[in-house]
């Protein structure tokens, strides 16, 4: 049987998990929620930025008040916590509020999308990003392998920042070395991650055609002292 994403990442008994980067954060958020909730775990799913309004599903708490959230937590069923709305989007609590939920409720796992990328495949954060709760125990840095070989301007959120970290032009193709440089940079994938958090890199959108590139990139990333492991969720098997 295929290994679950939670097992691939190595989730512990009680964690605050933050997801940053680009190329599949929301999918990872909801996948982990489905995997970790049964049969009796209490799960909070949330964002410290914004998520699409059509991703808001029941049950939902529209407040980050710990007492109210505690009342709504139901074993085995993920609870989405959001705090407001703007056109087409739902907004989430602050990082400090997420930390309080982790401390003050009987939740087993808090899983938070802590970055935005506008559906691009790789990114470098602006000054105000990513928005990672201080008590995060694991941070998952996401990038999509389909960015390799394509123009940085075509595949990157904040392409000028990505190009600057690598030292190339935004119209240059993103190489495997360049992607590794971005993901392992304190100005890129490792920005704002506390020393106490475990770091996992998730390479998404891996297909038979891109598997060799993904394996090469994963090997480079895994050598870095801050990286606990590299996983490839949502891998597409041959023939699909």
ROBANU-731614 format. One record per residue: residue in three letters; x negated, z, y negated of N, C-alpha, C in turn. Coordinates in steps of 0.2 Angstrom, whole numbers, plus 5000, padded with zeros to 4 digits. Example, Ala and Ser with C-alpha at 12.3 -4.5 7.8 and 13.67 -1.06 7.14 Angstrom:
ALA493450395028493850395022493450395016;SER493650355011493250365005493650395000;
***
This chain:
UNK499650005006500050005000499650004994;UNK499849974988499449964982499350044979;UNK498750054976498650114973499050124967;UNK499350174965499750184959499250184953;UNK499550164947499150174941498850244940;UNK499350294941499150364940498550384944;UNK498550354951497950374955497350334953;UNK497450274951496850234949496550274943;UNK496950294938496650324932496350394934;UNK496650424939496450494941496750554937;UNK497450544936497750594932497750664935;UNK497650714931497650784934498250814934;UNK498350884935498950914936499350924930;UNK499050934924499350934918498950904912;UNK499250854909498850814905499250794898;UNK498850784893499050744887498650684887;UNK498950624888498650564889498850514883;UNK498250494880498350444874498150384876;UNK498550324874498350254875498250224869;UNK497650194869497450154863497150084865;UNK497050044859496749974861497349924860;UNK497249874864497749814864497849784871;UNK498349754872498449714878498849744883;UNK499349794882499749814887499849894887;UNK499749924881499849994880500550014882;UNK501049984880501750004881501950004889;UNK501649944892501749944899501450004903;UNK500850014901500550074904500850144903;UNK501150144897501550204895502150214899;UNK502550164900503150174904502950174911;UNK502450134914502250134921502050204923;UNK501650244919501450304920502050354920;UNK502450344916503050384915503450384922;UNK503550324924503950314931503550344936;UNK502950334937502550354942502450434943;UNK502350464937502250534937502850584937;UNK503450554935504050594934504250624941;UNK504350584946504650604952504250654956;UNK504450694960505150714960505350764955;UNK504850804952505150864948504650874942;UNK504250824940503850834934504250824928;UNK504050864923504350854916503850814912;UNK504150754909503750704906503950694899;UNK503550694894503650664888503350604886;UNK503650554884503350484882503550484875;UNK502950464871503050464864502550414861;UNK502550404854502050364850501950404844;UNK501250394842501050424835501050364830;UNK501250304832501350254827502050234828;UNK502150174830502850144831502950104837;UNK503550104840503650054846504350014844;UNK504349964848504949914847505549954848;UNK506049944844506749974845507049964852;UNK506849904855507149894862506849924867;UNK506249964865505950004870506250074870;UNK506650094866506950154866507550164871;UNK507450194876507950204881508050274882;UNK508650284885508850354887508550384893;UNK508450454893508650494888508050494882;UNK508350514876507850514870508050574866;UNK507550604863507550654858507350624852;UNK507750634847507650604840507350664836;UNK507050714839506750764835506150784839;UNK505550804835505050834839505050914839;UNK505550944837505651014837505551034845;UNK505051084846504851104852505451134856;UNK505851174853506451204856506951154858;UNK507151104854507651054856507351014862;UNK506650994861506350954866506350984873;UNK506251054873506251094879506951094882;UNK507451094878508151094881508251034884;UNK507950974882508150914884507750894890;UNK507150924891506750904897507150914904;UNK507150864908507450864914506950844919;UNK506850884924506350874929506450804933;UNK505950764933506050694937506250644932;UNK506350654926506650604922506250604915;UNK505850554913505450544907505950554901;UNK505750594896506050604890505650564884;UNK505950514881505650484875505750524869;UNK505250544865505250574859505050534853;UNK505550514849505450484843505750514837;UNK505550504831505850544825506150504820;UNK506150434820506450394815506450324817;UNK506750284812506850214813506650174806;UNK506350124807506250074802506550004805;UNK506649954801506949894804506549864810;UNK506849864816506549844822506149884826;UNK505949944823505549994826505750064826;UNK505450104831505550174831504950204829;UNK504950264825504350294823504250364827;UNK503650384828503550444832503250504828;UNK503150554832502950614828502150614826;UNK501950654822501250654820500850684826;UNK500150674826499750694831499750774832;UNK499850814827499850884827500550904830;UNK501050864829501750884832501650864840;UNK501350814842501250804849500850854852;UNK500350884849499950934851500351004852;UNK500851014848501251064848501751064854;UNK502051004855502450994861502051004867;UNK501450984868501050994874500951074875;UNK500851114869500651184870501351224871;UNK501851204867502451244867503051234871;UNK502951184876503551164880503251164887;UNK503751174892503551174899503451104902;UNK503151054898503050994900502450984905;UNK502450944910501850934914501450874911;UNK501750824908501350774906501650744899;UNK501150734894501350704888500950644888;UNK501350584887500950514887501150484880;UNK500650464877500750444870500450374868;UNK500750334866500450274863500250284856;UNK499550284855499250314849498950254845;UNK499150194846498850144842499350084842;UNK499150034837499549974837499149914837;UNK499449854840498949794840499349734839;UNK500049734838500449674836500349624842;UNK500349654848500349604854499749564855;UNK499249584852498549544853498249574859;UNK497649544861497349564867496749614866;UNK496449614860495849664859495949684852;UNK495649744850495649764843495049804841;UNK494949814835494549864832495049894827;UNK494949964827495450004822495250004815;UNK495750004811495650014804495450084802;UNK495350104796495150174794495650224797;UNK496350214797496850264798496950264806;UNK496650224810496750214817496150234821;UNK496350244828496950264831497150334829;UNK497750344831498050414829498150454836;UNK497550484838497550514844497650594843;UNK498050624847498150694846497550734848;UNK497350784845496750824846496650854853;UNK497250864856497250904863497250854868;UNK497150784867497150734872496650754878;UNK496850754884496350764890496150704892;UNK496550644892496250584894496450534889;UNK496050484887496150434883496050364887;UNK496550324887496550264890496450204885;UNK495850174885495750114880495850054884;UNK496350014881496549954884496349894881;UNK496149844885496049774882496249724888;UNK496449664885496649614890496149564891;UNK495949544897495449504899495549434897;UNK496149414895496349344893496049324886;UNK495749374883495349364877494749334877;UNK494449344883493749314884493749234884;UNK493249214880493149144879493549104874;UNK494049144871494449124866494249144859;UNK494449114854494249124847494449194845;UNK493949234842494149304840494749304835;UNK494749254831495349254826496049244830;UNK495949214836496549194840496849254844;UNK496349304846496549354851496549424849;UNK496249434843496049504841496549524835;UNK496749584836497049624830496449654826;UNK496549634819495949654815495349614817;UNK495349544817494849504819494149514815;UNK494249524809493649534804493249594807;UNK493649654809493249714811492949704818;UNK493349664822493049644829492449604828;UNK492449554824491849514823491249554820;UNK491449594815490949634812490549684817;UNK490949714821490649754826490149714831;UNK490349654832489949614837489349584833;UNK489449564827488949534823489049454823;UNK489649434823489749364824490349344819;UNK490549274819491049254814491749254818;UNK492249264814492949274817493149214821;UNK492849154820493049094824492649084830;UNK492149124831491749124837492149144843;UNK491949124849492349144855492049214857;UNK492549254859492449324862492049314869;UNK491449344869491049344875491149404879;UNK490949404885491049474889490549524886;UNK489949504884489549554880489849574874;UNK490249534870490549554864491149604865;UNK491549584870492049634872491749704874;UNK491249704877490949764879490749804873;UNK490449764868490149794862490749834858;UNK491249794858491849824854492149884858;UNK492249874864492549934868492149994868;UNK491449984868491050044868490850074861;UNK491050044856490850064849491250124847;UNK490850164843491250214840491650194834;UNK491550134832492050094827492550054831;UNK492550054837492950014841493350054846;UNK493250044852493650074857493650154858;UNK493050174856492850244857493050284850;UNK493350254845493450284839493950344840;UNK493750404836494250454836494350494842;UNK493950484848494050514854493650574854;UNK493950634855493550694855493050704861;UNK492550744861492050744866492350774872;UNK492950814872493250844877493650804881;UNK493850744879494350704882493950654887;UNK494250644893494050594898494250524895;UNK493750474896493950404894493950364900;UNK494550324900494650274905494750204901;UNK494450154904494550094901495050054906;UNK495550024903496049984907495949904905;UNK495749864909495749794908496349764911;UNK496749734907497449704909497449634910;UNK497949604912498049534913497549494917;UNK497349534922496749504927497149454932;UNK496949394932497149344937496549324941;UNK496749284947496149264951495649224947;UNK495949184942495449144937495049184933;UNK495249244931494849294927494549354930;UNK494649354937494449414940493649424940;UNK493249364940492549374940492349394933;UNK492649374928492449404921492649474920;UNK493249494923493449564923492949604927;UNK492749584932492249624936491649634933;UNK491349574929490749584926490849634920;UNK491349624916491449674910491549744913;UNK491949754918492049824921491349854923;UNK490949814926490249844928489849864922;UNK489849824916489549844910489849904907;UNK490449904907490749964904490650034908;UNK490650024914490650084919489950114918;UNK489450084915488750114915488750154909;UNK489150154904489150194898489350264900;UNK488950314897488950384898489650414897;UNK490050384892490750414890491250384895;UNK491150334899491650304902491750334909;UNK492350364911492450404917492550354923;UNK492950304921493150244926493450184922;UNK493350134925493750064923494250044928;UNK494850034926495350014930495649944928;UNK496049914933496349844931497049854933;UNK497449884929498149884931498449814930;UNK499049804932499449744931499049684933;UNK498649684939498249634941498749584945;UNK498649514943499049464946498749444953;UNK499149454958498849424965498849344965;UNK498449324969498449244970499049224972;UNK499249164970499949134971500449154967;UNK500349194962500949214958500749194951;
***
